[in-house]
Amino acid sequence: MIKSRGIIDGSPSYFKGIKSMKVKIFIDFWNLQLSWNEYHQKIGKTTQVKIPWDTKLPQTLLSRVGGDSVYAGTHVYASINPKSPDDRKLNSFLQIMDMFPGYKVVIKERKPAKPIKCTNDGCRREIVSCPHCGKELIRTVEKGIDTSIAIELFHYALDNVYDKAVLVSGDEDFVPAVEYIQRRGNQIIHAGFKNKAFALKKACWAHIDFEDIMAELLSP
C-alpha cells in the first residue's frame, strides 16, 4: 500500500467500517512522462515503454489509496508547442485521452523562451542557429500548467469533489497549496519516482512510488 505516517496493511478487515472516500487524480503530464522515460532508460530499456494511460494507471493508483476509495476522475495537464510536428501528434493523442472514462485533459501552448546570447561581455549577440549544423534554435517554456493544477486542487477541495487527491508531480512549488488544503481536512497523496521531490513528499499525507507499482502497471 502507500507509504504514510501510519501503517496500512491493505486487508479487507482494515477498511471495514471506514466510509467511502472520493479520490481524484491530478497529473502533470510532462513531469510524469520525462521521469517515466528516465527510469526505464536507467534500467536498460532500449525501446520506449508506454504509460498505460487509459484505465490501468488510475485503477492502480486508486488501489493504493484505500479499500473504500471511490474514483472521482483524472485530470491531466500538458503543454505543447503548436509549431512542432511531434507536438501536433501529441496534441492528437491528448484529444483522444480527453475522451477516456473519467479523464479531463487541460492543454496549454508553450511560449517562446528568451533567446540564447553569447556570454562574452564584449559580444552578447543572440545565437539563433546551431553553429555546427545551422539549424534554427527554437526554445519554448511551459506557462500556466502549475497554476492550473494548483487552482483545481483548491477548487475541487473547496467544493468537496474529493476527500483525497493523488498528485503526480515533482514540482515542490505545490508545497504551500498542499499544506493549506490538508489543513482543511483533505488529504493529498504524492505519486512519483524515488529520490525525487523530497519536500513535496514530506508535505503530502502519504506517497506512492512508481517503482513499487511498475510491475502492476505494465502487466497485461
C-alpha positions in Angstrom: 0.0 0.0 0.0 1.0 3.6 0.2 3.8 4.8 2.5 2.4 7.2 5.1 2.7 8.3 8.6 0.5 5.4 9.7 0.6 1.7 8.8 -2.0 0.4 6.3 -2.0 -3.3 5.9 -4.4 -3.4 2.9 -6.6 -6.2 4.2 -10.4 -6.0 3.8 -10.8 -6.1 7.6 -8.6 -3.0 7.9 -11.1 -0.9 5.8 -14.3 -2.3 7.3 -16.4 0.4 8.8 -14.4 3.2 7.1 -16.7 5.5 4.9 -16.1 5.7 1.2 -13.6 8.3 0.2 -13.8 10.2 -3.1 -10.4 10.2 -4.8 -9.4 12.5 -7.7 -6.1 12.2 -9.6 -4.1 15.2 -10.8 -1.2 14.5 -13.3 1.5 16.9 -14.6 1.9 15.2 -18.0 5.5 16.2 -18.8 6.7 15.6 -15.2 5.4 12.0 -15.3 6.4 11.3 -18.9 10.0 12.5 -18.6 10.5 10.8 -15.2 9.0 7.6 -16.6 11.4 7.7 -19.6 14.4 8.4 -17.4 13.5 5.5 -15.1 13.3 3.0 -18.0 16.5 4.3 -19.6 18.3 3.8 -16.3 17.2 0.1 -16.0 18.4 -0.5 -19.5 15.3 -0.4 -21.7 16.3 0.5 -25.3 12.8 0.9 -26.7 10.0 3.2 -25.5 7.8 1.8 -22.6 4.4 3.4 -22.9 2.5 4.7 -19.9 -0.8 2.8 -19.6 -2.9 5.9 -19.5 -6.4 4.6 -20.2 -7.7 2.6 -17.2 -4.7 0.8 -15.8 -3.0 4.0 -14.4 -5.9 5.4 -12.5 -7.0 1.9 -11.3 -3.6 1.1 -10.0 -3.2 4.4 -8.2 -6.7 4.1 -6.7 -6.0 0.6 -5.4 -3.1 2.0 -3.4 -5.1 4.8 -1.8 -7.5 2.6 0.2 -10.0 -0.2 0.1 -13.1 2.1 0.1 -11.9 4.6 -2.4 -14.4 5.9 -5.0 -12.9 7.1 -8.3 -13.7 10.8 -8.9 -11.8 11.2 -12.2 -8.3 12.0 -13.5 -7.1 15.4 -14.7 -4.0 15.6 -16.9 -2.2 18.9 -17.5 0.0 19.1 -20.6 1.8 21.7 -22.7 2.6 21.6 -26.4 4.5 23.7 -29.0 1.9 24.1 -31.8 4.8 24.7 -34.3 6.4 21.3 -33.5 5.3 18.4 -35.8 5.9 16.0 -32.8 3.8 18.1 -30.5 1.0 18.2 -33.1 0.9 14.4 -33.0 1.0 14.6 -29.2 -2.0 17.0 -29.3 -4.0 14.5 -31.3 -3.2 11.8 -28.6 -4.2 14.2 -25.8 -7.5 14.9 -27.5 -8.1 11.1 -27.6 -7.1 10.9 -23.9 -9.6 13.5 -23.1 -12.3 11.0 -24.1 -11.0 8.3 -21.7 -13.6 7.5 -19.0 -13.2 10.0 -16.2 -10.5 11.9 -17.8 -10.2 15.7 -18.3 -7.1 17.0 -20.2 -6.0 20.6 -19.9 -3.7 21.7 -22.8 -1.6 24.9 -22.7 0.5 26.2 -25.6 4.2 26.6 -24.8 5.6 30.2 -25.1 8.8 31.3 -26.7 11.7 31.3 -24.3 14.2 34.2 -24.0 16.9 33.9 -26.8 20.3 32.4 -26.1 23.0 35.0 -26.0 26.8 34.8 -26.1 28.2 35.0 -22.6 31.2 37.1 -23.7 30.6 40.6 -22.3 32.1 42.1 -25.5 29.6 40.3 -27.7 26.2 39.4 -26.1 24.8 38.6 -29.6 21.8 36.3 -29.9 22.5 32.8 -31.0 19.7 31.9 -33.4 21.1 28.8 -35.1 23.3 25.9 -34.2 27.0 26.7 -35.0 27.5 23.2 -36.2 24.5 22.3 -38.4 23.0 25.7 -38.9 19.5 24.6 -37.8 17.4 27.3 -36.2 17.3 27.0 -32.4 13.7 27.1 -31.1 13.2 27.2 -27.4 9.9 27.3 -25.6 8.8 27.3 -21.9 5.8 25.9 -20.2 3.4 28.5 -18.9 0.2 28.1 -16.8 0.4 24.3 -16.0 1.4 24.6 -12.4 -1.2 27.4 -11.8 -3.9 25.3 -13.4 -3.1 22.3 -11.2 -3.0 24.4 -8.0 -6.3 26.2 -8.8 -8.1 23.0 -9.5 -6.7 21.3 -6.4 -8.2 24.2 -4.4 -11.4 24.4 -6.4 -12.3 20.7 -6.1 -11.3 20.5 -2.5 -13.5 23.5 -1.5 -16.4 22.1 -3.5 -16.0 18.7 -1.7 -15.4 16.9 -5.0 -12.7 14.8 -3.4 -11.7 13.6 0.0 -8.3 12.5 -1.1 -6.3 13.6 -4.2 -3.4 11.9 -5.8 -0.9 14.4 -7.1 1.5 13.2 -9.8 4.2 15.9 -10.0 7.7 16.6 -8.8 7.2 20.4 -8.5 7.9 21.5 -5.0 6.1 24.8 -5.6 3.0 22.9 -4.7 4.0 22.5 -1.1 2.1 25.6 0.2 -1.1 24.6 -1.6 -0.8 21.0 -0.3 -0.3 22.2 3.3 -3.3 24.6 3.1 -5.6 22.0 1.6 -4.7 19.4 4.1 -5.3 21.9 7.0 -9.0 21.9 5.9 -9.2 18.2 6.2 -8.5 16.9 2.7 -5.6 14.5 2.1 -3.0 14.9 -0.8 -1.1 11.7 -1.7 2.0 12.2 -3.8 2.8 9.8 -6.6 6.2 9.8 -8.2 9.6 8.2 -8.5 12.1 7.6 -5.7 14.8 10.1 -4.9 12.8 13.0 -6.3 10.6 15.8 -4.9 11.5 15.2 -1.2 9.9 18.4 0.0 6.6 17.7 -1.8 6.6 14.1 -0.4 7.2 15.4 3.1 4.3 17.9 2.8 1.8 15.3 1.5 -0.2 12.9 3.7 1.4 9.9 2.0 3.2 8.9 -1.1 3.2 6.2 -3.8 6.5 5.2 -5.5 6.0 4.2 -9.2 8.9 1.7 -8.8 6.7 -0.2 -6.4 3.7 -0.4 -8.8 5.6 -0.7 -12.1 5.0 -4.4 -12.5 1.3 -4.0 -12.0 1.1 -1.0 -14.3 2.8 -3.0 -17.1 1.1 -6.3 -16.6 -1.2 -7.5 -19.5 
